Amino acid sequence: MSEEIKKFKITIDGQTTEVLPGTSILEAARQIGGKSVPPAMCYYKPLENSGGRCRTCLVEVSKGSDADSRPMPKLVASCRTSVMDGMEVKNLTSEKTQEARKAVTEFLLINHPLDCPVCDQAGECHLQDLAYEHGVEATRTEFERRTFEPEDIGPYIKLNMNRCILCARCVLAANQLTEEREHGILFRGEHAEISTYLNKALDNEFIGNVIDVCPVGALTDRTARFASRVWFTKPMNATCKCDKCAGKAVVWMKGDEIIRVTARKDQYDEVEEWICNECRFEKKNLKDWNIEGPRHIDRHSVISLNHYDKPKNMIRLLNNPDAKEIGEKDEII
């Protein structure tokens, strides 16, 4: 019989769990769940070697381990730091962490344009959520923003480099899902940008998945651009017969019309199963799909509001302590 692997105990914001050795602090926090989970703009569990670039997941380690109880001298990236037995971590309860996250958000917004009203990613953008929670009213930088012209990098994908935060998710996805490397990060430092090799189009059966992994509106679906706001559409689980992928996807409908098709994602907005270009871009006819039912969006977003019945026994949190939640029998005066 194989020996049982001893699990490490970790406490995050006063909540304790046990995880296997080698687990990152971020994954341990996800095991606990709730608001103690740090945000992640570059880390993507299905992609190898992701994380460590955006620094939005910084946390304070107040106790290194049972063997060495000293705190770590600086904030650490939770997606790249492994758990030690007896480790204690502060996320929401740490003022240093919240201040650092606010500073990181400000850095991410230095070149990012405030074009949410015309961006297709609005309503499901992680940077938009961070800006709402930690953003400031005005920028402190005196330098001009970097500007790029929107570029078609294939028949289905539009690249708006102005919005890119260089998380490298799309590059990792393309490298690990396709046989040939067709785009990457060019140049260094403030001149770095995502681009293709000599304006070569991204043409691969699974290249459309780079749209799903992008946390901002840098990569968008050309077949669904400006078709509808995401909160005006209803996500539905659907399946189709496909020889290239599993054929399991989410169709975003407006009435009887399919506006766009995306892969199914979990509560952390990570793809469960990759889908091919044919399912994503070409199957926009309702007859192509077998609609299974409404898709409940787990992550906090406007997509999940006012569409379907609330889960039973769901705890409703009000941001305003003086506010009163209106029940079914209450009347609005």
Solvent accessible surface area in square Angstrom, and as a share of the most:
residue,aa,sasa,rsa
1,M,244,1.09
2,S,108,0.70
3,E,160,0.72
4,E,168,0.75
5,I,113,0.57
6,K,144,0.61
7,K,98,0.41
8,F,44,0.19
9,K,101,0.43
10,I,0,0.00
11,T,31,0.18
12,I,2,0.01
13,D,27,0.14
14,G,67,0.65
15,Q,81,0.36
16,T,77,0.45
17,T,22,0.13
18,E,87,0.39
19,V,5,0.03
20,L,91,0.45
21,P,59,0.37
22,G,63,0.60
23,T,31,0.18
24,S,18,0.12
25,I,1,0.00
26,L,0,0.00
27,E,35,0.16
28,A,0,0.00
29,A,1,0.00
30,R,33,0.12
31,Q,107,0.48
32,I,42,0.21
33,G,18,0.17
34,G,67,0.65
35,K,138,0.58
36,S,6,0.04
37,V,24,0.14
38,P,5,0.03
39,P,42,0.26
40,A,15,0.11
41,M,1,0.00
42,C,2,0.01
43,Y,27,0.10
44,Y,1,0.00
45,K,126,0.54
46,P,56,0.35
47,L,7,0.04
48,E,123,0.55
49,N,110,0.56
50,S,9,0.06
51,G,2,0.02
52,G,26,0.25
53,R,111,0.41
54,C,12,0.07
55,R,109,0.40
56,T,0,0.00
57,C,2,0.01
58,L,23,0.11
59,V,1,0.00
60,E,35,0.16
61,V,0,0.00
62,S,33,0.21
63,K,47,0.20
64,G,11,0.10
65,S,10,0.07
66,D,94,0.49
67,A,106,0.82
68,D,59,0.31
69,S,71,0.46
70,R,175,0.64
71,P,84,0.53
72,M,63,0.28
73,P,127,0.80
74,K,158,0.67
75,L,41,0.20
76,V,28,0.16
77,A,11,0.09
78,S,0,0.00
79,C,11,0.06
80,R,136,0.50
81,T,25,0.15
82,S,56,0.36
83,V,1,0.01
84,M,95,0.42
85,D,38,0.20
86,G,11,0.10
87,M,0,0.00
88,E,71,0.32
89,V,4,0.02
90,K,79,0.33
91,N,1,0.01
92,L,88,0.44
93,T,88,0.51
94,S,4,0.02
95,E,150,0.67
96,K,111,0.47
97,T,0,0.00
98,Q,46,0.21
99,E,113,0.51
100,A,22,0.17
101,R,7,0.03
102,K,78,0.33
103,A,42,0.33
104,V,20,0.12
105,T,0,0.00
106,E,29,0.13
107,F,146,0.61
108,L,29,0.15
109,L,28,0.14
110,I,51,0.26
111,N,51,0.26
112,H,16,0.07
113,P,29,0.18
114,L,132,0.66
115,D,30,0.16
116,C,45,0.27
117,P,101,0.64
118,V,90,0.52
119,C,11,0.07
120,D,40,0.21
121,Q,24,0.11
122,A,5,0.04
123,G,13,0.12
124,E,24,0.11
125,C,10,0.06
126,H,32,0.14
127,L,2,0.01
128,Q,56,0.25
129,D,51,0.27
130,L,7,0.04
131,A,32,0.25
132,Y,197,0.75
133,E,118,0.53
134,H,29,0.13
135,G,29,0.28
136,V,66,0.38
137,E,185,0.83
138,A,75,0.58
139,T,70,0.41
140,R,194,0.71
141,T,42,0.24
142,E,169,0.76
143,F,174,0.72
144,E,166,0.74
145,R,87,0.32
146,R,58,0.21
147,T,109,0.64
148,F,53,0.22
149,E,149,0.67
150,P,70,0.44
151,E,54,0.24
152,D,69,0.36
153,I,3,0.02
154,G,9,0.09
155,P,78,0.49
156,Y,52,0.20
157,I,2,0.01
158,K,34,0.14
159,L,4,0.02
160,N,19,0.09
161,M,7,0.03
162,N,33,0.17
163,R,14,0.05
164,C,25,0.15
165,I,25,0.13
166,L,47,0.23
167,C,12,0.07
168,A,4,0.03
169,R,11,0.04
170,C,12,0.07
171,V,11,0.06
172,L,22,0.11
173,A,0,0.00
174,A,4,0.03
175,N,59,0.30
176,Q,73,0.33
177,L,50,0.25
178,T,14,0.08
179,E,173,0.78
180,E,110,0.49
181,R,165,0.60
182,E,18,0.08
183,H,7,0.03
184,G,6,0.06
185,I,70,0.35
186,L,71,0.35
187,F,136,0.57
188,R,215,0.78
189,G,63,0.60
190,E,130,0.58
191,H,123,0.55
192,A,9,0.07
193,E,37,0.17
194,I,5,0.02
195,S,15,0.10
196,T,5,0.03
197,Y,153,0.58
198,L,147,0.73
199,N,128,0.66
200,K,93,0.40
201,A,47,0.36
202,L,4,0.02
203,D,107,0.55
204,N,42,0.22
205,E,84,0.38
206,F,50,0.21
207,I,5,0.03
208,G,0,0.00
209,N,0,0.00
210,V,2,0.01
211,I,22,0.11
212,D,9,0.05
213,V,0,0.00
214,C,12,0.07
215,P,1,0.01
216,V,2,0.01
217,G,1,0.01
218,A,4,0.03
219,L,5,0.02
220,T,8,0.05
221,D,15,0.08
222,R,93,0.34
223,T,62,0.36
224,A,11,0.08
225,R,63,0.23
226,F,133,0.55
227,A,52,0.40
228,S,28,0.18
229,R,56,0.20
230,V,10,0.06
231,W,93,0.33
232,F,124,0.52
233,T,4,0.02
234,K,98,0.41
235,P,0,0.00
236,M,37,0.16
237,N,27,0.14
238,A,0,0.00
239,T,31,0.18
240,C,19,0.11
241,K,197,0.83
242,C,27,0.16
243,D,154,0.80
244,K,93,0.39
245,C,21,0.13
246,A,57,0.44
247,G,0,0.00
248,K,86,0.36
249,A,0,0.00
250,V,5,0.03
251,V,0,0.00
252,W,13,0.04
253,M,22,0.10
254,K,92,0.39
255,G,65,0.62
256,D,121,0.63
257,E,109,0.49
258,I,8,0.04
259,I,16,0.08
260,R,48,0.17
261,V,1,0.01
262,T,12,0.07
263,A,2,0.02
264,R,33,0.12
265,K,49,0.21
266,D,52,0.27
267,Q,93,0.41
268,Y,55,0.21
269,D,24,0.12
270,E,6,0.03
271,V,8,0.05
272,E,98,0.44
273,E,76,0.34
274,W,58,0.20
275,I,1,0.01
276,C,0,0.00
277,N,12,0.06
278,E,58,0.26
279,C,0,0.00
280,R,3,0.01
281,F,8,0.04
282,E,108,0.48
283,K,28,0.12
284,K,53,0.22
285,N,82,0.42
286,L,65,0.32
287,K,187,0.79
288,D,62,0.32
289,W,17,0.06
290,N,98,0.50
291,I,59,0.30
292,E,98,0.44
293,G,17,0.16
294,P,77,0.48
295,R,34,0.12
296,H,99,0.44
297,I,28,0.14
298,D,88,0.46
299,R,28,0.10
300,H,159,0.71
301,S,9,0.06
302,V,63,0.36
303,I,5,0.03
304,S,36,0.23
305,L,93,0.46
306,N,152,0.78
307,H,33,0.15
308,Y,74,0.28
309,D,136,0.70
310,K,121,0.51
311,P,66,0.42
312,K,187,0.79
313,N,154,0.79
314,M,93,0.41
315,I,143,0.72
316,R,118,0.43
317,L,116,0.58
318,L,71,0.35
319,N,154,0.79
320,N,82,0.42
321,P,127,0.80
322,D,130,0.68
323,A,46,0.35
324,K,159,0.68
325,E,75,0.34
326,I,94,0.48
327,G,40,0.38
328,E,182,0.82
329,K,197,0.83
330,D,60,0.31
331,E,150,0.67
332,I,146,0.74
333,I,212,1.08
